[in-house]
Amino acid sequence: MAVVVGGMIAIKIIQSQFQLTTRFQPPGPARGDLELRDECLPETMAGWQKQGFTPPQQEVPEGQRFWTHSWLYQCKFGSAIVAFDQAGFTGWHELSQCYAAQGWTLENRDIREDKSGNWNYVVSEFSKPPNQSGLVVFSLFFKDGSPVQPPELSIHQAIRQNMSWLERIDDRLDNLTAKSTDPALQCQTFVPTSGPLDPALIEQAIQLHLESRQLFVQQSLNEHSQNAATEASKPESTGGTTTQQ
């Protein structure tokens, strides 16, 4: 349980490390952030059992930009935190850097394809003395539901250029030929554990992420569709005369 609590604290600290490219706006519904509920994720998912839900702070400190909902899940292999992060991201956000900034050492970063081949996701493995391991599976998507594809990175590229993995990520992000400026939403599954990561736990965490991200996309599309319908139904005022559409 101590490892899980430590993991949840790490999530909160890492949120403060988000580097954003948009002008500051306080988080919350006024910024266009989604307000999710506990029941937005099911009691059981991909062999995991839900244990708890933490909504975002309603009153945030001045200057804070992140707006995160998180759910705690448990399976026979361990515990995981599923988080939906809104922080004014534009295009890709390399979450691995945020964990590295909090003392985690990146041991491996893979880009995986889902079954459709249309939405890649990142699986990053970390270590931290004396014997902690961490797994982060994350994806981003635009508000229209389309995926934000992660930049490619391999250990061989890093070695050839005598660069660390994170330096290579920075280099790749700085040199992308086309950077999107559209708002993006981030979903992640974080698994903290003592000792080495069990391959079975990694696979279970990946499935948890893949199922939860689809639910987040659907929730986002439903919410924005409802908001658009509400806006369209509002009366318009032209020249002082109100007309019903």
C-alpha positions in Angstrom: 0.0 0.0 0.0 2.9 2.3 0.7 4.1 2.0 -2.9 0.7 2.9 -4.2 0.4 6.0 -1.9 3.9 6.9 -3.1 2.8 6.5 -6.6 -0.2 8.8 -6.1 2.0 11.4 -4.6 4.4 11.1 -7.5 1.4 11.7 -9.9 0.7 15.0 -8.1 4.3 16.1 -8.1 4.8 15.2 -11.8 1.7 17.3 -12.7 3.6 20.3 -11.5 6.3 19.6 -14.0 4.1 19.9 -17.1 5.7 22.2 -19.6 3.0 23.9 -21.6 3.1 25.9 -24.8 -0.2 27.8 -24.4 -1.0 31.0 -22.6 -2.0 30.4 -19.0 -5.6 29.8 -18.2 -6.8 28.6 -14.8 -7.8 24.9 -15.0 -11.4 23.8 -14.8 -14.7 24.0 -16.8 -14.1 27.7 -17.6 -11.0 26.7 -19.5 -13.0 24.0 -21.3 -11.8 21.1 -19.2 -14.0 18.1 -18.8 -15.4 17.3 -15.4 -15.5 13.5 -15.1 -17.1 11.3 -12.4 -16.2 8.1 -10.6 -18.6 6.2 -12.8 -16.9 7.3 -16.0 -14.7 4.3 -15.6 -16.2 0.9 -14.7 -15.8 -1.1 -11.5 -13.9 -3.8 -13.4 -11.8 -3.3 -16.5 -9.2 -5.6 -18.3 -9.0 -7.8 -15.2 -8.6 -4.9 -12.8 -10.9 -3.9 -9.9 -11.6 -0.3 -9.1 -10.5 0.8 -5.6 -11.0 4.5 -5.6 -11.4 7.8 -7.4 -9.7 11.2 -6.8 -11.3 14.2 -8.6 -9.3 17.3 -9.4 -9.0 20.1 -6.9 -11.9 22.5 -7.1 -9.8 25.4 -5.7 -6.4 25.3 -7.3 -3.3 27.3 -6.3 -2.5 30.3 -8.3 -0.4 29.4 -11.4 -1.4 25.7 -11.4 -2.4 24.5 -14.9 -3.1 20.8 -14.6 -6.6 19.4 -14.0 -6.3 15.7 -13.3 -8.8 12.9 -12.5 -7.4 9.7 -11.2 -8.7 6.2 -10.4 -7.0 3.5 -8.4 -7.2 -0.1 -9.7 -6.0 -3.4 -8.3 -5.3 -6.8 -9.8 -3.6 -9.9 -8.7 -0.3 -8.6 -10.0 -0.4 -5.2 -8.2 -1.9 -1.7 -8.2 -2.2 1.0 -10.9 -3.3 4.6 -11.2 -5.3 5.5 -14.2 -5.2 9.3 -14.8 -6.8 11.7 -17.3 -4.7 14.9 -17.5 -5.9 18.2 -18.9 -3.2 20.9 -18.8 -3.5 23.0 -22.0 -1.3 20.6 -23.9 -0.8 21.3 -27.6 0.2 18.4 -29.7 2.6 15.8 -28.1 3.6 15.9 -24.5 6.4 13.6 -23.4 5.3 12.4 -20.0 8.5 10.4 -19.6 10.4 13.7 -19.0 8.1 14.6 -16.1 8.9 11.3 -14.3 12.6 11.7 -15.0 12.4 15.2 -13.4 11.2 13.6 -10.2 14.2 11.2 -9.9 13.0 8.3 -11.9 15.6 6.8 -14.3 14.3 5.9 -17.7 15.3 2.3 -18.5 13.3 1.7 -21.6 10.8 3.5 -23.8 8.8 1.6 -26.5 6.3 2.8 -29.0 3.6 0.2 -29.4 0.8 -0.1 -31.9 -2.7 -1.0 -31.0 -4.6 -3.6 -33.0 -6.0 -1.1 -35.4 -2.5 0.3 -36.1 -3.9 3.8 -36.0 -3.1 5.0 -32.5 0.4 4.3 -31.1 1.1 4.6 -27.4 4.3 4.8 -25.2 5.4 2.2 -22.7 8.2 3.6 -20.4 9.9 1.7 -17.7 11.7 3.4 -14.8 13.8 2.6 -11.8 14.5 4.5 -8.6 16.9 3.6 -5.7 16.9 1.5 -3.7 14.6 -1.0 -5.4 11.6 0.8 -6.9 10.4 0.2 -10.4 7.8 2.2 -12.3 5.8 1.6 -15.5 4.0 4.4 -17.4 1.8 3.7 -20.3 0.5 6.9 -21.9 -1.3 8.3 -25.0 -2.6 11.7 -26.1 -5.6 12.6 -28.3 -7.1 15.7 -29.8 -10.5 17.0 -28.7 -12.0 15.6 -31.9 -10.9 12.1 -30.8 -8.1 11.8 -33.3 -4.8 10.4 -31.9 -1.6 12.4 -31.2 1.2 10.1 -32.5 4.3 9.9 -30.4 7.7 10.7 -31.9 9.9 7.7 -32.7 12.8 7.0 -30.5 15.1 4.0 -30.1 18.1 3.2 -27.9 20.2 2.6 -31.0 19.5 6.2 -32.2 20.5 7.6 -28.9 23.7 5.6 -28.7 24.7 6.5 -32.3 24.4 10.2 -31.5 25.9 9.9 -28.0 22.7 11.3 -26.5 20.6 10.2 -23.5 17.1 9.0 -24.3 15.5 12.2 -22.9 17.9 14.4 -24.9 17.0 12.4 -28.0 13.3 13.1 -27.2 13.9 16.8 -26.9 15.9 16.8 -30.1 13.1 15.0 -32.0 10.4 17.2 -30.6 12.3 20.4 -31.5 12.8 19.2 -35.1 9.4 17.8 -36.0 8.4 19.3 -39.3 4.8 19.9 -38.3 3.8 20.6 -34.7 0.1 20.7 -34.0 -1.2 23.6 -32.0 -4.6 21.9 -31.4 -5.5 21.2 -27.7 -4.6 17.7 -26.6 -5.7 15.5 -23.7 -3.5 13.0 -22.0 -4.3 9.6 -20.5 -1.9 7.5 -18.5 -1.6 4.3 -16.5 1.1 4.4 -13.8 2.3 1.3 -12.0 4.7 1.7 -9.1 6.2 -1.4 -7.5 9.0 -2.8 -5.4 11.6 -4.9 -7.3 11.6 -5.6 -11.0 8.5 -5.2 -13.1 6.7 -8.5 -13.8 6.0 -9.0 -17.5 2.5 -10.1 -16.7 1.9 -6.9 -14.8 3.2 -4.9 -17.8 0.8 -6.6 -20.1 -2.1 -6.2 -17.7 -1.3 -2.5 -17.3 -1.2 -2.0 -21.1 -4.6 -3.5 -21.5 -5.9 -1.3 -18.7 -4.6 1.7 -20.5 -6.0 0.7 -23.9 -9.5 0.2 -22.5 -9.5 3.3 -20.3 -8.2 5.6 -23.1 -11.1 4.5 -25.3 -13.5 5.4 -22.6 -11.8 8.8 -22.1 -12.1 9.5 -25.9 -15.8 8.6 -25.9 -16.4 10.7 -22.8 -14.7 13.7 -24.4 -16.6 13.4 -27.6 -19.9 13.1 -25.8 -19.2 16.1 -23.6 -18.1 18.3 -26.5 -21.1 17.2 -28.6 -23.4 18.1 -25.8 -21.7 21.5 -25.3 -22.0 22.2 -29.1 -25.7 21.3 -29.0 -26.2 23.6 -26.0 -24.4 26.5 -27.8 -26.4 25.9 -31.0 -29.7 26.1 -29.1 -29.0 29.4 -27.5 -30.9 32.4 -28.9 -28.8 34.7 -31.1 -28.9 38.5 -30.8 -28.6 40.6 -34.0 -29.0 44.3 -33.9 -30.8 44.2 -30.6 -33.4 41.7 -31.8 -33.4 38.2 -30.4 -34.3 35.4 -32.8 -34.9 31.7 -32.1 -32.9 29.3 -34.3 
